[in-house]
Amino acid sequence: MEARGRVDEPRGPVLHIVVVGFHHKKGCQVEFSYPPLVPEEGHDSSSLPEEWKYLPFLALPDGAHNYQEDSVYFHLPPLTGDMKCVYGVSCYRQIEAKALRVRQADVTRETVQKSVCVLSRVPLYGLLQAKLQLITHAYFEEKDFSQISILKELYDHMNGSLRGTTPEGSQVYLGLSPRDLILHFRHKVLVLFKLVLLERKVLFYVSPVNRLVGTLMTVLSLFPGMMEHGLADSSHYRPRSSVSEESGQAEATPGSEEFVSVSVTDIDGSAGGCPPSRGSPESSESDWETLDPSVLEEGAPKSMEALDSEAGAAITEQPQSASGQAVLTQGLVSGLEEDQYGMPLAIFTKGYLCLPYMALQQHHLLSDSRVVLLMLMSLTTADLRFADYLVKHVTENREDVFLDGTGWEGGDEWIRAQFGLYVHSLLATSLQQDNEKLLADYGSSFVSAWKNTHNYRVWHSNRHPAMSEVTPGHPFQGQYSVADVKLKFSHSVQNSERGKKIGNAVMTTSRNVVQTGKAVGQSVGGALTSARSAMSSWFSTLAQPAGGGKKTTCLKIS
């Protein structure tokens, strides 16, 4: 440990148990930590390491007062060079002040709001949340927040029962349901999956917070190996001044980062839109920046050769083989624990952050932004077949997939296996010579952008023995058919503004016809005219070639 008073390494995965409260004058602050976050100041100190200054705002989310209880996942940067990402799970509750058995002098409001938080070295979100919810409930039932023995017992219990720092088996997937994700987002799950591959900035809007973090982490659980080993560097950021001093580079130019805003309808299906203040990036000056300033550099996409020769590209070669060809043995190093397929992909490395929940105070991390072209994310015919295959299996097995405990098709593990096949096939296809036609099934614009990402360059510069077993080509490639036309039409109607207008016009027309018995009168005639106009405009748009890439748009997933 550094000479900054850090605590000794715990014997298990849990680093700290923390209580965060809302003070009527000071706002969100740490009220208790075990072991102490700053050892020399004791467990009741509100002092924080500089790297964790956002901890109170992450553990006690914005708008939490609107709910009796909530939970949140978040990531913190490491405190020392030999540590990895710190995973936070927090459970929030509020109680009426008059119900307290022991009421401290600083309790001046009608309600008391607090969160109990676990800081862990292992990404066991759902498992930690399940244990923490029980303890938080018991802590509040004491009606005396000075009774902290239960929190110390929680620390000892978790480190006793969760030995080791490597996640095992299905533990990492507890509470993350791909079935629920597909039932809500349907075909759009694949859009979200491909967005992450492109390393775009994606900002989700969902309320309450437990549904927000659950949605995001479930998307990431679709990537092979991501939950187990792919998030170790996902929170690495530090003060802008230190980055500038060490790299000798000027600060990043505003407007140089690409950004996608994903405004998500509430998981319950209620009205969507952006909750006040939660999702909007602030324009304030940034005190912090991503770890590697190169991710903010402007300029046209670089060639693969130029990218592989940048700083950090450690490419070594063995002596030439008998055929005279140099054998590539090691390329760009991800620093992650990979399998023989090269999974997990090095997506959340080199400064690309994964923040399951962002406090308003952190939004400056997204202030340098542009939006991504919608054309990059248009699903191809093969993609739509794949997404439709998932949706049908999940919806058809909605009720009985787990009744006998042996369900497979349509279940969570089955869904993850399908996405594993998708990304393995995509990678295998990218290695083929003259593969433009095969890659077109994934979207030519998407593939071109993806090949310029850090995660693809790292993967491509190394050898992965098991990839020889993967058949190149899209899993759902094939001849275009009438069924594909129907699928494309249905998807376009549901996911374009003009398509939605068509649907609304048709629904209005149908309603009026039913009510009047025949399509007469001004209201029905107007509806028919509106439907014809919308349909004509929509088809004319479909017939136009893709734009030149200058128009930007914001992708809305609802």
MOVEN-V669832 format. One record per residue. N is the residue number from 1. RES is the residue in one small letter. SS is DSSP state (H for helix, E for strand, L for the rest). NEAR is the number of other C-alpha atoms within 10 Angstrom. Layout:
# MOVEN-V669832
((N	RES	SS	NEAR) (N	RES	SS	NEAR))
This chain:
# MOVEN-V669832
((1	m	L	13) (2	e	L	9) (3	a	L	5) (4	r	L	12) (5	g	L	12) (6	r	L	16) (7	v	L	16) (8	d	L	10) (9	e	L	10) (10	p	L	12) (11	r	L	14) (12	g	E	20) (13	p	L	24) (14	v	E	28) (15	l	E	25) (16	h	E	21) (17	i	E	24) (18	v	E	26) (19	v	E	27) (20	v	E	25) (21	g	E	24) (22	f	E	19) (23	h	E	18) (24	h	L	12) (25	k	L	8) (26	k	L	8) (27	g	E	10) (28	c	E	22) (29	q	E	23) (30	v	E	24) (31	e	E	19) (32	f	E	22) (33	s	E	25) (34	y	E	21) (35	p	L	18) (36	p	L	22) (37	l	L	26) (38	v	L	20) (39	p	H	16) (40	e	H	12) (41	e	H	12) (42	g	L	15) (43	h	L	18) (44	d	L	16) (45	s	L	17) (46	s	L	18) (47	s	L	17) (48	l	L	16) (49	p	L	13) (50	e	H	10) (51	e	H	16) (52	w	H	16) (53	k	L	14) (54	y	L	19) (55	l	H	22) (56	p	H	24) (57	f	H	21) (58	l	H	28) (59	a	H	31) (60	l	L	29) (61	p	L	23) (62	d	L	16) (63	g	L	14) (64	a	H	20) (65	h	H	16) (66	n	H	10) (67	y	L	11) (68	q	L	11) (69	e	E	20) (70	d	E	21) (71	s	E	26) (72	v	E	26) (73	y	E	27) (74	f	E	22) (75	h	E	26) (76	l	E	23) (77	p	L	19) (78	p	L	21) (79	l	L	19) (80	t	L	12) (81	g	L	8) (82	d	L	7) (83	m	L	13) (84	k	L	19) (85	c	L	20) (86	v	E	25) (87	y	E	24) (88	g	E	29) (89	v	E	26) (90	s	E	30) (91	c	E	26) (92	y	E	27) (93	r	E	21) (94	q	E	19) (95	i	E	17) (96	e	E	12) (97	a	H	18) (98	k	H	13) (99	a	H	14) (100	l	L	17) (101	r	L	12) (102	v	L	13) (103	r	L	15) (104	q	L	12) (105	a	L	6) (106	d	L	9) (107	v	L	13) (108	t	L	13) (109	r	L	12) (110	e	L	10) (111	t	E	14) (112	v	E	20) (113	q	E	21) (114	k	E	27) (115	s	E	28) (116	v	E	26) (117	c	E	31) (118	v	E	28) (119	l	E	21) (120	s	E	25) (121	r	L	21) (122	v	L	28) (123	p	L	28) (124	l	L	25) (125	y	H	27) (126	g	H	18) (127	l	H	15) (128	l	H	24) (129	q	H	22) (130	a	H	13) (131	k	H	12) (132	l	H	24) (133	q	H	20) (134	l	H	11) (135	i	H	18) (136	t	H	22) (137	h	H	15) (138	a	H	12) (139	y	H	19) (140	f	H	16) (141	e	H	14) (142	e	L	14) (143	k	L	18) (144	d	L	15) (145	f	L	16) (146	s	L	12) (147	q	L	11) (148	i	L	14) (149	s	H	9) (150	i	H	14) (151	l	H	23) (152	k	H	14) (153	e	H	11) (154	l	H	18) (155	y	H	19) (156	d	H	15) (157	h	H	13) (158	m	H	18) (159	n	H	17) (160	g	H	14) (161	s	H	10) (162	l	L	17) (163	r	E	13) (164	g	L	15) (165	t	L	14) (166	t	L	14) (167	p	L	18) (168	e	L	12) (169	g	H	8) (170	s	H	10) (171	q	H	15) (172	v	H	19) (173	y	H	22) (174	l	L	14) (175	g	L	16) (176	l	L	22) (177	s	L	21) (178	p	H	26) (179	r	H	24) (180	d	H	16) (181	l	H	19) (182	i	H	21) (183	l	H	16) (184	h	H	18) (185	f	H	18) (186	r	L	18) (187	h	L	22) (188	k	H	20) (189	v	H	21) (190	l	H	20) (191	v	H	18) (192	l	H	18) (193	f	H	16) (194	k	H	20) (195	l	H	19) (196	v	H	17) (197	l	H	23) (198	l	L	22) (199	e	L	21) (200	r	L	19) (201	k	E	22) (202	v	E	21) (203	l	E	22) (204	f	E	24) (205	y	E	25) (206	v	L	25) (207	s	L	20) (208	p	L	20) (209	v	H	20) (210	n	H	18) (211	r	H	18) (212	l	H	21) (213	v	H	24) (214	g	H	21) (215	t	H	22) (216	l	H	21) (217	m	H	23) (218	t	H	19) (219	v	H	21) (220	l	H	20) (221	s	L	20) (222	l	L	24) (223	f	L	22) (224	p	L	23) (225	g	L	19) (226	m	H	21) (227	m	H	22) (228	e	H	22) (229	h	H	21) (230	g	L	24) (231	l	L	26) (232	a	L	25) (233	d	L	27) (234	s	L	23) (235	s	L	25) (236	h	L	26) (237	y	E	22) (238	r	E	19) (239	p	E	15) (240	r	H	17) (241	s	H	12) (242	s	H	13) (243	v	H	20) (244	s	H	16) (245	e	H	10) (246	e	H	8) (247	s	H	11) (248	g	L	9) (249	q	L	11) (250	a	L	10) (251	e	L	14) (252	a	L	18) (253	t	L	11) (254	p	L	13) (255	g	L	15) (256	s	L	16) (257	e	L	20) (258	e	E	17) (259	f	E	22) (260	v	E	21) (261	s	E	22) (262	v	E	21) (263	s	E	21) (264	v	L	22) (265	t	L	21) (266	d	L	19) (267	i	L	19) (268	d	L	9) (269	g	L	10) (270	s	L	8) (271	a	L	11) (272	g	L	16) (273	g	L	15) (274	c	L	18) (275	p	L	13) (276	p	L	8) (277	s	L	11) (278	r	L	18) (279	g	L	19) (280	s	L	17) (281	p	L	19) (282	e	L	17) (283	s	L	12) (284	s	L	11) (285	e	L	9) (286	s	L	16) (287	d	L	12) (288	w	E	16) (289	e	E	23) (290	t	E	21) (291	l	L	21) (292	d	L	17) (293	p	H	18) (294	s	H	15) (295	v	H	16) (296	l	H	20) (297	e	L	13) (298	e	L	13) (299	g	L	7) (300	a	L	6) (301	p	L	13) (302	k	L	11) (303	s	L	10) (304	m	H	15) (305	e	H	9) (306	a	H	9) (307	l	H	16) (308	d	H	20) (309	s	L	12) (310	e	L	11) (311	a	L	9) (312	g	L	13) (313	a	L	16) (314	a	L	13) (315	i	L	15) (316	t	E	13) (317	e	E	11) (318	q	L	11) (319	p	L	11) (320	q	L	11) (321	s	L	9) (322	a	L	7) (323	s	L	6) (324	g	L	8) (325	q	L	10) (326	a	L	13) (327	v	L	13) (328	l	E	15) (329	t	E	12) (330	q	E	16) (331	g	L	20) (332	l	L	22) (333	v	L	16) (334	s	L	22) (335	g	L	12) (336	l	L	18) (337	e	L	13) (338	e	L	17) (339	d	L	13) (340	q	L	10) (341	y	L	20) (342	g	L	24) (343	m	L	21) (344	p	L	23) (345	l	L	25) (346	a	L	28) (347	i	L	25) (348	f	L	24) (349	t	L	24) (350	k	L	21) (351	g	L	21) (352	y	L	22) (353	l	L	21) (354	c	L	22) (355	l	L	18) (356	p	L	21) (357	y	L	22) (358	m	L	23) (359	a	L	19) (360	l	H	18) (361	q	H	14) (362	q	H	19) (363	h	H	18) (364	h	H	18) (365	l	H	21) (366	l	H	22) (367	s	L	20) (368	d	L	19) (369	s	L	17) (370	r	E	20) (371	v	E	19) (372	v	L	23) (373	l	L	20) (374	l	H	15) (375	m	H	15) (376	l	H	20) (377	m	H	20) (378	s	L	16) (379	l	L	24) (380	t	L	15) (381	t	H	23) (382	a	H	21) (383	d	H	22) (384	l	H	20) (385	r	H	21) (386	f	H	21) (387	a	H	20) (388	d	H	16) (389	y	H	15) (390	l	H	24) (391	v	H	22) (392	k	H	15) (393	h	H	17) (394	v	H	24) (395	t	H	14) (396	e	H	12) (397	n	L	17) (398	r	L	15) (399	e	L	9) (400	d	L	11) (401	v	L	18) (402	f	L	14) (403	l	L	8) (404	d	L	7) (405	g	L	8) (406	t	L	9) (407	g	L	15) (408	w	L	13) (409	e	L	16) (410	g	L	23) (411	g	L	20) (412	d	H	20) (413	e	H	17) (414	w	H	18) (415	i	H	22) (416	r	H	19) (417	a	H	14) (418	q	H	16) (419	f	H	19) (420	g	H	17) (421	l	H	17) (422	y	H	19) (423	v	H	21) (424	h	H	24) (425	s	H	18) (426	l	H	22) (427	l	H	22) (428	a	H	18) (429	t	H	21) (430	s	H	20) (431	l	L	12) (432	q	L	13) (433	q	L	7) (434	d	L	10) (435	n	L	13) (436	e	H	14) (437	k	H	11) (438	l	H	18) (439	l	H	22) (440	a	H	18) (441	d	L	21) (442	y	L	24) (443	g	L	21) (444	s	H	16) (445	s	H	15) (446	f	H	20) (447	v	H	20) (448	s	H	14) (449	a	H	14) (450	w	H	20) (451	k	L	18) (452	n	L	17) (453	t	L	21) (454	h	H	25) (455	n	H	22) (456	y	H	19) (457	r	H	22) (458	v	H	20) (459	w	H	21) (460	h	H	19) (461	s	L	19) (462	n	L	16) (463	r	L	16) (464	h	L	15) (465	p	H	11) (466	a	H	11) (467	m	H	17) (468	s	H	10) (469	e	H	10) (470	v	L	15) (471	t	L	15) (472	p	L	20) (473	g	L	23) (474	h	L	23) (475	p	L	19) (476	f	L	16) (477	q	L	16) (478	g	L	11) (479	q	L	8) (480	y	L	10) (481	s	L	10) (482	v	H	8) (483	a	H	10) (484	d	H	15) (485	v	H	12) (486	k	H	11) (487	l	H	16) (488	k	H	17) (489	f	H	13) (490	s	H	12) (491	h	H	17) (492	s	H	18) (493	v	H	18) (494	q	H	15) (495	n	H	16) (496	s	L	13) (497	e	H	12) (498	r	H	19) (499	g	H	21) (500	k	H	15) (501	k	H	19) (502	i	H	23) (503	g	H	17) (504	n	H	15) (505	a	H	22) (506	v	H	17) (507	m	H	14) (508	t	H	18) (509	t	H	22) (510	s	H	15) (511	r	H	13) (512	n	H	19) (513	v	H	15) (514	v	H	10) (515	q	H	10) (516	t	H	11) (517	g	L	9) (518	k	L	10) (519	a	L	17) (520	v	L	12) (521	g	L	10) (522	q	H	9) (523	s	H	14) (524	v	H	19) (525	g	H	14) (526	g	H	15) (527	a	H	20) (528	l	H	18) (529	t	H	14) (530	s	H	19) (531	a	H	21) (532	r	H	15) (533	s	H	14) (534	a	H	19) (535	m	H	19) (536	s	H	13) (537	s	H	14) (538	w	H	19) (539	f	H	12) (540	s	H	10) (541	t	H	12) (542	l	H	10) (543	a	H	8) (544	q	L	8) (545	p	L	7) (546	a	L	9) (547	g	L	9) (548	g	L	6) (549	g	L	11) (550	k	L	7) (551	k	L	10) (552	t	L	12) (553	t	L	14) (554	c	L	15) (555	l	L	18) (556	k	L	16) (557	i	L	18) (558	s	L	18))
